[in-house]
Amino acid sequence: MSSSLSLFDLIPGKVLLDRYSLLRPHRESGMSATFEVEDQLDGGRREVQVFPAGLFESRDQGAEFSELLGKWAGIKSPVFPSVHAIHVLDDGSVLTVADFPSGQSVRSWLGDNPRMIVQDVRQMAISLLEGLVEIHGLGLVHGDIKPQTLYFVSGENRVTIVDGGVTTGLWAAKHMGTRTALIGTPYYAPLEQFSGESPDISSDLYNLATVMYEMSSGALPWAGKGFLEVFQSKMQKIPPRMADRAHGLDIDVGFEEVVLYGLSGERRNRYQSAEEFLTALETVELG
């Protein structure tokens, strides 16, 4: 393909990077668009994630972003898709090639089902936390865990996390320092990110606790439809019980306490590591 990218390159039937036959759009966010492709070299199913040149101030900034994403390429974990290659085009566009995630997103599943049984939420969260223990130990942070970035196969407890390092990599490549406007998803971000703090280990754990709350209850812990309303809702130091957000819900008390502890409004009163969260989840006795 050419050294620059246009919308005409991103339609089914086109071949990206002279190798990947584009099959269909898969997912998109405000920062990227991801496509299901077939690797013409081995017939494998992959995904190509496209970060457009307009996202960066220069090609050098795009190259810096690709180097930061490259830190994820060496991770060999069932929780994170293998990254096969990262390319920077002359116009500054960045393309990543990774394994295609199996199953459906948690967001898609929640759109078809009211809630998930606690036992399944627990096992899926244990799988996720084991992956977070690994990446946090390498000094990496996902930065935007939410139902849209979690994929699973129905009947299996293993979960795949996509978009690893995208939010934190963009933050660093744009030289935003440690304080700037919120990058991420307000519903799942801890209160400190609203004041401009960059995503860190603590925010990953808060993200996950929020997702667990939503999967278990079918509702988000925080009321509000916009940035300001969500921020005001999160100002309360103690998060609402699940029955307060999903009336009539009967949830295991021990499990609920594990989740709510991860949602405290004050960082010091939440889990300090993925290991701590994992231990609490593994040792809680379900009624």
ChimeraX attribute file (.defattr): number of C-alpha atoms within 10 A of each C-alpha:
attribute: neighborCount
match mode: 1-to-1
recipient: residues
	/A:1	12
	/A:2	12
	/A:3	11
	/A:4	14
	/A:5	19
	/A:6	10
	/A:7	7
	/A:8	8
	/A:9	15
	/A:10	19
	/A:11	14
	/A:12	15
	/A:13	13
	/A:14	17
	/A:15	19
	/A:16	18
	/A:17	13
	/A:18	11
	/A:19	15
	/A:20	23
	/A:21	22
	/A:22	22
	/A:23	18
	/A:24	15
	/A:25	17
	/A:26	14
	/A:27	14
	/A:28	13
	/A:29	8
	/A:30	8
	/A:31	13
	/A:32	16
	/A:33	17
	/A:34	20
	/A:35	23
	/A:36	23
	/A:37	28
	/A:38	20
	/A:39	19
	/A:40	13
	/A:41	8
	/A:42	8
	/A:43	11
	/A:44	13
	/A:45	17
	/A:46	23
	/A:47	28
	/A:48	25
	/A:49	22
	/A:50	20
	/A:51	23
	/A:52	21
	/A:53	21
	/A:54	13
	/A:55	17
	/A:56	20
	/A:57	12
	/A:58	13
	/A:59	18
	/A:60	14
	/A:61	19
	/A:62	28
	/A:63	21
	/A:64	17
	/A:65	24
	/A:66	24
	/A:67	16
	/A:68	19
	/A:69	21
	/A:70	18
	/A:71	15
	/A:72	20
	/A:73	18
	/A:74	10
	/A:75	16
	/A:76	12
	/A:77	13
	/A:78	15
	/A:79	23
	/A:80	24
	/A:81	24
	/A:82	20
	/A:83	22
	/A:84	14
	/A:85	13
	/A:86	18
	/A:87	17
	/A:88	22
	/A:89	19
	/A:90	16
	/A:91	17
	/A:92	24
	/A:93	24
	/A:94	24
	/A:95	21
	/A:96	20
	/A:97	23
	/A:98	20
	/A:99	18
	/A:100	20
	/A:101	24
	/A:102	12
	/A:103	15
	/A:104	15
	/A:105	22
	/A:106	19
	/A:107	16
	/A:108	13
	/A:109	18
	/A:110	16
	/A:111	11
	/A:112	8
	/A:113	10
	/A:114	13
	/A:115	17
	/A:116	17
	/A:117	11
	/A:118	19
	/A:119	14
	/A:120	15
	/A:121	20
	/A:122	22
	/A:123	17
	/A:124	18
	/A:125	23
	/A:126	21
	/A:127	18
	/A:128	23
	/A:129	24
	/A:130	16
	/A:131	20
	/A:132	25
	/A:133	18
	/A:134	17
	/A:135	20
	/A:136	17
	/A:137	11
	/A:138	12
	/A:139	10
	/A:140	20
	/A:141	23
	/A:142	24
	/A:143	27
	/A:144	28
	/A:145	27
	/A:146	24
	/A:147	22
	/A:148	18
	/A:149	18
	/A:150	23
	/A:151	22
	/A:152	20
	/A:153	15
	/A:154	10
	/A:155	7
	/A:156	11
	/A:157	17
	/A:158	17
	/A:159	26
	/A:160	23
	/A:161	24
	/A:162	24
	/A:163	18
	/A:164	20
	/A:165	21
	/A:166	23
	/A:167	20
	/A:168	22
	/A:169	23
	/A:170	22
	/A:171	21
	/A:172	17
	/A:173	20
	/A:174	15
	/A:175	10
	/A:176	13
	/A:177	12
	/A:178	11
	/A:179	13
	/A:180	14
	/A:181	12
	/A:182	18
	/A:183	19
	/A:184	20
	/A:185	15
	/A:186	19
	/A:187	22
	/A:188	24
	/A:189	28
	/A:190	26
	/A:191	25
	/A:192	15
	/A:193	20
	/A:194	21
	/A:195	13
	/A:196	16
	/A:197	18
	/A:198	23
	/A:199	24
	/A:200	17
	/A:201	21
	/A:202	20
	/A:203	25
	/A:204	24
	/A:205	25
	/A:206	26
	/A:207	25
	/A:208	23
	/A:209	26
	/A:210	26
	/A:211	27
	/A:212	25
	/A:213	23
	/A:214	22
	/A:215	24
	/A:216	26
	/A:217	24
	/A:218	20
	/A:219	21
	/A:220	20
	/A:221	25
	/A:222	21
	/A:223	16
	/A:224	14
	/A:225	9
	/A:226	10
	/A:227	13
	/A:228	12
	/A:229	12
	/A:230	20
	/A:231	20
	/A:232	13
	/A:233	16
	/A:234	24
	/A:235	14
	/A:236	14
	/A:237	12
	/A:238	13
	/A:239	18
	/A:240	17
	/A:241	18
	/A:242	23
	/A:243	13
	/A:244	11
	/A:245	17
	/A:246	16
	/A:247	11
	/A:248	9
	/A:249	14
	/A:250	10
	/A:251	17
	/A:252	13
	/A:253	14
	/A:254	15
	/A:255	21
	/A:256	18
	/A:257	15
	/A:258	17
	/A:259	26
	/A:260	21
	/A:261	18
	/A:262	26
	/A:263	29
	/A:264	22
	/A:265	19
	/A:266	15
	/A:267	16
	/A:268	9
	/A:269	12
	/A:270	19
	/A:271	22
	/A:272	14
	/A:273	16
	/A:274	24
	/A:275	16
	/A:276	13
	/A:277	22
	/A:278	21
	/A:279	12
	/A:280	18
	/A:281	20
	/A:282	12
	/A:283	10
	/A:284	15
	/A:285	11
	/A:286	13
	/A:287	8
